[in-house]
Amino acid sequence: MIVLKTARSAFEGFLHDPYTTLKESRDRLLGSAVKAEWTYTPGARDYDKLWRTARATLLEVFADHDSRSVQHTLYAMGEAVLKRVPAVTRIELSLPNRHCLWVDLAPFGLDNPNEVFVPTDEPHGLIEAVLTRA
């Protein structure tokens, strides 16, 4: 599921080393291709309804969450599915970064008030987690 968040997404305060290339940001685009797999309790029924509820929950949390990082949002998404769909016992999520970077239009004599962005493969990251019920 391809998703893009255009507000309420940050990535700052992370550890830096000599190879860090990603700049910190309090306001950035957050894009990803969400891969989600989950396991149901034995005897679960109405898989269509359960699947639709889990998918809707993932989308809702991605859109509404005040994200401090992809990791922060990924965890909130998995936690919400476990809370809203009692038949789900385990959820595995993968959210690779799909960065869209601000374009500096000054060389063309133009201003870019956060309107023009370009998708890029670099830097990239693959954020994954597995959440289970206690």
Secondary structure, 3 states (H helix, E strand, C coil): CEEEECCCECECCCCCCCCCCCCCECCCCEEEECEEEEEECCCCCCHHHHHHHHHHHHHHHHHHCCECCHHHHHHHHHHHHHHHCCCEEEEEEEEEECCEEECCCHHHCCCCCCCCEEECCCCCCEEEEEEECC
